[in-house]
């Protein structure tokens, strides 16, 4: 169930590379326990936003707060705040180790007791349908299997914020459906706030509570999913959802 607390808040956020500004967002807030879908054309700044939200990069300007704590600028230890969230990329970054060791990695890095690690890994392998692959080397798996391993590893330590960058972009429909079901289950059962960047507008419509439309480095429109898809306020949002070219 969604709470009233903000997991992530940003204000006047900007990012530039070689003096070229690629992101400029006035203000955004993300509430605890909700799923947010970010849509928009390529080059709109969606993935850049996720890297800034995950504190992998520092913004050129603006404020980033995690759970009300200042991360940028001149705020709390970004590394400490970063440990409360996790980012899963489009292409799983898996270690040349067994599936179960990949899932356990974040727990070991955070110093969890051995018995607790074994308990959590076992439960996640069951939830993700990975029991029979527990001893397989993770880097030999199919795309869908690998993405499930990456997702299991990401949520093993129960992050408060899960960031997903095109997690089903190259998967077949059956794996897309499975990953979407896992995302919904993680949100419902653990109350994890999820921000998913997706090129598939129908995916955002299926699983997100709120949708954000990015265009040319700015947030054009934010709203409840039903409103965005049935009565978009901005003509660019409407055109994108309808599959039209926008400039």
TAMO-V338253 format. One record per pair of residues at least 4 apart in sequence whose ideal C-beta (glycine too) atoms are under 7 Angstrom apart, sorted by the first residue. I is the first residue (numbers start at 1). J is the second residue. If there is no record, write none. Layout:
BEGIN
I;J
I;J
END
This chain:
BEGIN
1;33
1;191
2;31
2;32
2;33
2;34
3;31
3;32
3;33
5;32
6;29
6;30
6;31
7;30
7;31
7;32
7;67
7;160
7;161
7;193
8;30
8;53
8;66
8;161
9;29
9;65
10;25
10;27
10;28
10;62
10;63
10;64
11;27
11;62
11;63
12;26
12;61
12;62
12;63
13;23
13;25
13;52
13;59
13;62
13;64
14;21
14;23
14;24
14;59
14;60
14;61
14;62
15;22
15;23
15;48
15;52
15;59
15;60
16;20
16;21
16;22
16;60
17;22
21;217
22;45
22;48
22;217
23;45
23;48
23;49
23;217
24;217
24;218
25;218
25;219
28;219
30;36
30;193
30;195
32;191
32;193
33;191
33;193
34;193
34;209
34;210
35;187
35;194
35;196
35;207
35;208
35;209
36;195
36;208
36;210
36;212
37;196
37;198
37;204
37;207
37;208
37;211
38;46
38;195
38;196
38;197
38;212
38;214
39;198
39;201
39;204
39;211
39;213
40;44
40;46
40;213
40;214
40;215
40;240
41;215
41;240
41;246
44;214
44;215
44;216
44;217
45;49
45;214
45;217
46;50
46;197
46;214
47;51
47;165
47;197
48;52
49;53
50;54
50;87
50;163
50;165
50;197
51;56
51;57
52;57
52;59
52;64
53;163
53;195
54;82
54;85
54;87
54;163
55;71
55;78
55;81
55;82
58;72
59;64
59;72
63;70
63;72
64;71
64;72
65;69
65;70
65;71
66;71
66;81
66;84
67;160
69;75
69;76
69;81
70;75
70;76
71;75
71;76
71;78
71;81
76;80
76;81
77;81
78;82
79;83
83;110
84;159
84;160
84;161
85;159
85;160
85;161
85;163
86;154
86;159
86;162
86;163
87;163
87;165
88;150
88;151
88;154
88;164
88;165
88;167
89;93
89;165
90;165
90;166
90;167
90;169
92;146
92;147
92;149
92;150
94;102
94;138
94;139
94;146
94;149
94;150
95;102
95;105
95;138
96;137
96;139
97;101
97;102
97;137
97;138
98;102
98;134
98;135
98;136
98;137
98;138
99;103
99;130
99;133
99;134
99;136
99;138
99;149
100;104
100;121
100;125
100;134
101;105
102;138
102;149
102;153
103;121
103;124
103;125
103;149
103;152
103;153
103;156
104;108
104;117
104;121
105;109
105;153
106;110
106;153
106;156
106;157
107;112
107;117
107;120
107;156
107;157
108;112
108;117
110;157
112;116
112;117
113;117
114;118
115;119
116;120
117;121
118;122
119;123
120;124
120;156
121;125
121;156
122;126
123;127
124;128
124;152
124;156
125;130
125;131
125;134
126;131
128;148
128;151
128;152
128;182
129;148
130;134
130;148
130;149
130;152
133;141
133;145
136;140
136;141
138;146
138;149
141;145
141;146
141;149
142;146
143;147
143;170
143;171
144;148
144;171
144;172
144;175
144;178
145;149
146;150
147;151
147;167
147;171
147;179
148;152
149;153
150;154
151;155
151;182
152;156
154;162
155;159
155;162
155;186
155;192
158;190
159;192
160;192
160;193
161;193
162;192
162;194
163;195
164;194
164;196
164;197
165;197
166;197
166;198
166;199
167;179
167;196
168;175
168;176
168;179
168;203
169;199
171;175
171;176
171;179
173;177
174;178
175;179
176;180
177;181
178;182
179;183
180;184
180;203
180;206
180;207
181;185
182;186
183;187
183;194
183;207
184;188
184;207
185;189
186;190
186;192
187;192
187;194
198;203
198;204
201;205
201;241
202;206
203;207
204;208
204;211
205;225
205;229
208;225
209;225
210;222
210;223
210;224
210;225
211;223
211;225
211;228
212;219
212;222
213;220
213;221
213;237
213;240
214;219
215;220
215;236
215;246
220;234
220;236
220;237
221;228
221;232
221;233
221;234
221;237
223;227
223;228
224;228
225;229
226;230
227;231
228;232
228;237
229;241
232;237
232;238
232;241
235;239
236;240
236;246
237;241
238;242
239;244
239;246
240;246
END
